[in-house]
């Protein structure tokens, strides 16, 4: 798959490059949070899970606010403002980490403003690149994960020098993305980029049924959201199970970074494999969600059975296939089926799913402290299997909707 291809417009290539840079900066820090608390601050994995729990609570609020405020605040103020505040929090982190309470508060602040921009950016992509929406979601996802591969490749080396360097570099990338988005959106508005309707425009009153009615459409979002919540619970094992296991076994920190580098490389290099899966085994977006959970379960089962570093490598390969199926599918599905209300549903689904990041790290950190890697992995396998059931239920309940969307495309949503 070519990310920066000739088929892309100059605008698309510039947008993808900025996403890649931002993802590289983010990947310098996020894999190291548990390791930082456990190794540098000398606290237990339960404490590390608490930090991620608080950060994820901020993320839930950010996701919900980001979706609800898209049409009210406008994409410029929402994205640029939240990225700038996220950068400030990251820059402050090295100077306050000696105070445990301030450190936890800062992580909640960072979680809030980092997540605030996510549904806005995803909704903007769905509205801006309507004709190539599904392709663009997947391409942005791949570009982000090339950044993850680059960032995680550097993260272990930076951690050996100073954890603070990771925080500052992440803050710099967030500030860069804020400036980029400010300039980019000004060009879009002034007409220097291809024509687009005004971003942040409120839906007409006739098209706004109210929050209660939107929430009542549970068939559209609820079972899908519970599925991603369960996957996030299981995926917490990498930070609060695999990470301390590697440290405890005396392996170099770069061995943990390599797992995430492998993840990023596969997301780019294994796109032909995923294309074959989508073509022959999981043709619809709902089928791709169910298949993703099966891959996650298989990956965690490998770690459970082998209980060593090669098993973690194999587990990461299979889990990455699951990630490659689910990550572009969910925003694409909601953009296709919820029209102008896509920001609301993307934020709502992301907020519900982020609850898994709240529960998972704390529960798995406690399990690791009491029993090591094995009970953590059992929980991951169980949540992946349950997730597959919820995605299958979502597909079953929406089979009529899928058939209708295959015959007639939904009207494009205004920005």
WOTACOR-V335365 format. One line per field, one symbol per residue. ss: DSSP state (H for helix, E for strand, C for the rest). burial: + if it has 9 or more other ideal C-beta (glycine too) atoms within 8 Angstrom, else -. A space follows every 50 residues. Layout:
ss->???
burial->???
This chain:
ss->CCCCCCCCCHHHHHHHHHHHHHHHHHHCCHHHHHHHHHHHCCCCHHHHHH HHHHHHHHHHHHHHHHHHCHHHHCHHHHHHHHHHHHHHHHHHHHHHCCCH HHHHHHHHHHHHHHHHCHHHHHHHHHHHCHHHHHHHHHHHHHHHHHHHHH HHHHHHHHHHHCHHHHHHHHHHHHHHHHHHHHHHHHHHHHCCCCCCCCCC CCCCHHHCCCHHHHHHCHHHHHHHHHHHHHHHHHHCHHHHHHHHHHHHCC CCHHHHHHHHHHHHHHHHHCHHHHHHHHHHCCCCHHHHHHHHHHHHHHHH HHHHHHCCHHHHHHHHHHHHHHHHHHHHHHHHHHHHHHHHHHHHHHHHHH HHHHHHHHHHHHHHHHHHHHHCHHHHHHHHHHHHHHHHHHHHHHHHHCHH HHHHHHHCCCCCCCC
burial->--+----+---++++++++++++++++++-++++++++--+---++++++ +++++++++++++++++++++--+++++++-+++++++++++++-+---- --++-+++++++++++++++++++++++++--++-+++++++++++++++ +++++++++---+-++++++++++++++-+++-++-++-------+--++ +-+----------+-----++++++++++++++++++++++++++++--- +-++++++++++++++++-++--+--++---+--++++++++++++++++ ++++-+--+-++++++++++++++++-+++++++++++-+++++++++++ ++++++++++++++++++----++++++++++++++++-++++++--+-- ++--+-------+-+
